[in-house]
Amino acid sequence: MDRATIIERYDRASAADDFETMGSFRHPEWQMTWPQSGETVVGHENYVAMRTNRPEGGGPRVEPIGHGGSGESWWSEGIIHYGDGSRWLGVWIYEFADDLIRRERVYFGQPFAPPAWRARWVERGATPLSPDA
């Protein structure tokens, strides 16, 4: 299976909380790091335990919107829907080893209104979180 297909299936499994399928694409040394908080989840079992023991119940729902890459480095982006109704943008960076995902780095960002002072230098378009997107 090529890596684009792996990422597509992995993203769909993540969106469906299909931990078994996600685990089938993860390397035995799999880790997920959130650089913004400095945390690293080490191992698929810890990931499943964290997601299923969330105090709010369940985890955020991810809506995949794109992916790409080549060789050992791939990425995907998506909209993260939280239980409180907020929506964030997320970017996942994947590193492969032995045709499995070995490392993930995930960056999160809340949408924000652009400052008026830049308006004359930029074009404004829809974002993945715009009502018309």
C-alpha positions as CSV (number, residue, x, y, z in Angstrom):
1,M,0.0,0.0,0.0
2,D,1.4,3.4,-0.9
3,R,1.9,6.1,1.7
4,A,-0.8,8.4,0.4
5,T,-3.3,5.6,0.9
6,I,-2.0,4.8,4.3
7,I,-2.4,8.5,5.4
8,E,-5.9,8.7,3.8
9,R,-7.0,5.5,5.7
10,Y,-5.3,6.6,8.9
11,D,-7.1,10.0,8.8
12,R,-10.4,8.3,8.2
13,A,-9.8,5.9,11.1
14,S,-8.9,8.8,13.3
15,A,-12.1,10.6,12.4
16,A,-14.1,7.5,13.3
17,D,-12.2,6.8,16.5
18,D,-11.2,3.4,14.9
19,F,-8.3,2.7,17.2
20,E,-7.7,-0.8,15.9
21,T,-7.2,0.5,12.3
22,M,-5.0,3.4,13.6
23,G,-2.9,0.9,15.5
24,S,-2.4,-1.2,12.4
25,F,-0.7,1.7,10.7
26,R,1.5,2.6,13.7
27,H,5.1,1.5,14.1
28,P,5.9,-0.4,17.4
29,E,7.9,2.7,18.5
30,W,5.1,5.1,17.6
31,Q,4.9,8.5,19.4
32,M,2.7,11.6,19.0
33,T,4.1,14.9,20.2
34,W,2.2,18.1,20.8
35,P,5.0,20.8,20.6
36,Q,2.7,23.5,21.9
37,S,2.3,21.8,25.3
38,G,5.5,19.8,25.3
39,E,3.7,16.5,25.7
40,T,4.5,13.2,24.0
41,V,2.2,10.2,23.9
42,V,4.4,7.1,23.8
43,G,2.8,4.0,22.4
44,H,-0.6,3.2,20.8
45,E,-2.0,1.8,24.1
46,N,-1.3,5.0,25.9
47,Y,-3.1,6.9,23.1
48,V,-6.2,4.7,23.3
49,A,-6.2,5.0,27.1
50,M,-5.9,8.8,27.0
51,R,-8.7,9.1,24.4
52,T,-11.1,6.8,26.2
53,N,-10.5,8.3,29.7
54,R,-11.0,11.9,28.8
55,P,-12.9,13.6,31.6
56,E,-15.3,15.3,29.1
57,G,-16.0,12.0,27.6
58,G,-14.6,10.9,24.2
59,G,-12.2,13.0,22.3
60,P,-12.4,15.7,19.7
61,R,-13.7,14.7,16.2
62,V,-11.2,15.3,13.4
63,E,-12.5,16.2,9.9
64,P,-9.7,15.5,7.4
65,I,-9.3,18.2,4.7
66,G,-6.1,17.3,2.9
67,H,-2.8,15.4,2.9
68,G,0.4,15.1,1.0
69,G,4.1,14.3,1.2
70,S,6.8,12.1,-0.2
71,G,9.4,9.6,1.0
72,E,9.4,9.3,4.8
73,S,7.7,12.7,5.5
74,W,4.0,13.2,5.1
75,W,1.4,15.7,6.4
76,S,-2.3,16.1,6.8
77,E,-4.5,18.9,7.9
78,G,-8.0,18.9,9.3
79,I,-10.6,20.6,11.3
80,I,-10.8,19.6,14.9
81,H,-14.3,19.7,16.4
82,Y,-14.3,19.9,20.2
83,G,-17.2,19.0,22.5
84,D,-17.7,22.7,23.5
85,G,-18.5,23.6,19.8
86,S,-15.2,25.2,19.0
87,R,-13.4,24.3,15.8
88,W,-9.6,24.5,15.4
89,L,-7.3,23.8,12.6
90,G,-4.8,21.0,13.0
91,V,-1.7,20.0,11.1
92,W,-0.2,16.5,11.5
93,I,3.4,15.8,10.4
94,Y,4.1,12.1,10.0
95,E,7.5,10.3,9.8
96,F,7.5,6.8,8.4
97,A,9.7,3.8,9.3
98,D,9.3,0.3,7.9
99,D,6.2,1.5,6.0
100,L,4.4,2.4,9.3
101,I,3.9,5.8,11.0
102,R,6.6,6.1,13.6
103,R,6.2,9.7,14.7
104,E,3.5,12.3,14.6
105,R,3.8,16.0,15.5
106,V,0.5,17.8,15.8
107,Y,0.1,21.6,15.8
108,F,-3.3,23.2,16.7
109,G,-4.5,26.7,16.0
110,Q,-7.7,28.6,16.6
111,P,-9.0,30.8,13.8
112,F,-8.7,34.5,14.3
113,A,-9.9,37.6,12.5
114,P,-7.1,39.3,10.4
115,P,-6.0,42.7,11.6
116,A,-7.3,45.6,9.6
117,W,-3.8,47.2,9.2
118,R,-2.7,44.4,6.7
119,A,-5.7,44.6,4.5
120,R,-4.1,46.7,1.7
121,W,-1.3,44.1,1.3
122,V,-3.2,40.8,1.4
123,E,-6.1,39.1,-0.4
124,R,-8.8,37.8,1.9
125,G,-10.3,34.4,1.1
126,A,-12.2,31.7,2.7
127,T,-10.6,29.5,5.3
128,P,-11.5,25.9,6.0
129,L,-13.6,27.2,8.9
130,S,-15.4,29.9,7.0
131,P,-19.2,29.4,6.8
132,D,-18.9,29.3,3.0
133,A,-16.0,26.8,2.9
